[in-house]
Amino acid sequence: MRLTVLGCAGSFPGPESPCSAYLVEADGFRLLIDFGSGSLSTLQRYAGLHAPDAILLTHLHCDHVLDAVTYVVVRRYAPDGPYPPLPVYAPSGAPDRLMAAYGDDGTMDDVYQFYGLQPGTFPIGPFTVTVDRVNHPVETYGVRLEHEGRVLCYSSDTAPCDALLRLAQDADVFLCEASYLDGVENPPDLHLTGREAGEAATKAGAGRLLL
């Protein structure tokens, strides 16, 4: 598997990084995990405008999904389009949430084919994908990808929880958010500190931690 970080800023894009978006490639298949604000720009820089073969949205906060709204224009109104519907795996409510942001009374069925996420294991292209609910205020899924004996885990946004440890168990690479500073009073059940991410990686026996 090849991982390209298109963006990893939290809540809003930073001067050097869009919000969360991660492109994972294997056997010529490209899975885009999250599509946060500003990441459509870096998708074009590192892979191409029409690179994704499927999208997985871990939760519906703006910094993880908003460029999926902009992407509607790309696929629907392309000079050589319209393009066929793209598979999108997302929490319940994703079609309505994206449609509300787009600001139209229609649907996105011509652009996206939505599949509702729930805890479990399923295939996407060449990947074996496992998702589970993690500790965040809205319906949020951590992700485990397996391909040819290698494992990549992505935490999404979460506070410490057992589901995260299960997803990261013996992962070769553990891509984990660390939004909070250690040693201060942080709101509960929202995000991890760098220390908490390191503790999770150690408990899970992950080979490499990417914060």
Secondary structure, DSSP 8 states (H G I E B T S, - for coil): -EEEEEE-BSSS--SS--BSEEEEEETTEEEEE---TTHHHHHHHHT-TT--SEEE-S--SHHHHHHHHHHHHHHHS-TT-----EEEEE-TTHHHHHHHHHT-SS--TTTEEEEE--SEEEEETTEEEEEEE-BSSS--EEEEEEETTEEEEE--S-BS-HHHHHHHTT-SEEE----B-TTS---SSS--BHHHHHHHHHHHT-SEEE-
